[in-house]
C-alpha cells in the first residue's frame, strides 16, 4: 500500500509499505479522508521521531474485522481515535482521560496518511465511532480536533451569555469560535496576525477580529464596553500571544491554555494580577470518548458546520504539498488528503 513517510515538513515521501495484517479483536480500515493537523508540522516534536507515517484525523471504511469483533462490520464508515484511554485508572475515573498512561501509549498502525490502517484491539474497544450519514468523509476529519475543542470549553467551565476571546485563528481557534457561538456566547472576539486567518475568523462567526500585533487587551476593552473577557482561549503557543491572553481576561475569568509552545519557550505570568483578580488558569489536551461522541452529535446535527474550513483537498501523492501549506500557515486552513 502507499503511505506518506514524514522526514521533515519539506521532506515527505510517498513509499510502499506492506498492507497491515490484523489479529483477533482488531480491524482494518481503508482511509477515505485524512486531515493534516497543526501538530503534524511541529518539527521540534516530529523530527526526532522521524521517519514515520503521521495522520490522526481520519474518516475510514471498515474492510476487515478480526475474530471477536462485533462492534462494527465490513462496510461501516467510522472515525477511529488514535489515542484511547483505559477508562479504569485513577485519571480516567477522575475525568482526566487524556492524561491516562494507556492513552499516551496507544496508536494505530501505521498512521492516517496511508491507504490502510490496522486498528489494535484496545482502540477498537474504546476508539471506534460510527460516522452518521450527515457527516461526509471530509467533514469526518474534524471529529478529532473538534472533540479537543469540546473538551477544552467544557473544562474551562464555559457558560453562555459571556464574552469569549480566542487568541489565534488557525483551525483550532476557528473551531473554538464556532463552538462558542453555537453555545450562546454573548460576543466572540478573535485575534490573528495573518490577514487570511483574520478573514476566516469573521466568516466563522467572530463578532470582532483584532490584529494580534496591536494592544490586544486594550482592543478587547474597546470592543466589549470597557470590560475584559470572561473566557480567554489561547490557540497559539507563541509566548507573546499567551501574555496577550492573560492580559485580556476579566476579574474572576478563566484562561484556557489550548496550544503547546516550543519546549524551551518561557512565559512571564503577571502573578499578582492573576492572584488578586481571582483568575483561573487551566489547560486541556486531546479529547476523550465522551468528547468525541459530543463532537459527532454537534457535527451531525449541523449545530456546528466545518466544511467551510476545508481549503485544500489533495491526493496522497501530494502530501508533501499539503505539509508545506500547513507549515507556512498563510493561505490555508484545513488541508485534507484522500488516500
Secondary structure, DSSP 8 states (H G I E B T S, - for coil): -EEEEEEETTEEEEEE-------TT-EEEEEEEEEE-GGGG-HHHHGGG-SB----EEEEEEEEE-TT--S--TT-EEEE-SS---S-SHHHHTT-GGG-TTTTT---BS-SSBSEEEE-HHHHHHHEEE--TTS-HHHHTHHHHHHHHHHHHHHTT--SSSEEEEE--SHHHHHHHHHHHHTT-SEEEEEESSHHHHHHHHHHT-SEEEETTS-HHHHHHHHTTT--EEEEEE----HHHHHHHHHTEEEEEEEEE-S---TT------HHHHHHTT-EEEE--S--HHHHHHHHHHHHTTSS--GGGEEEEEEGGGHHHHHHHHHHTSS-SEEEEE-
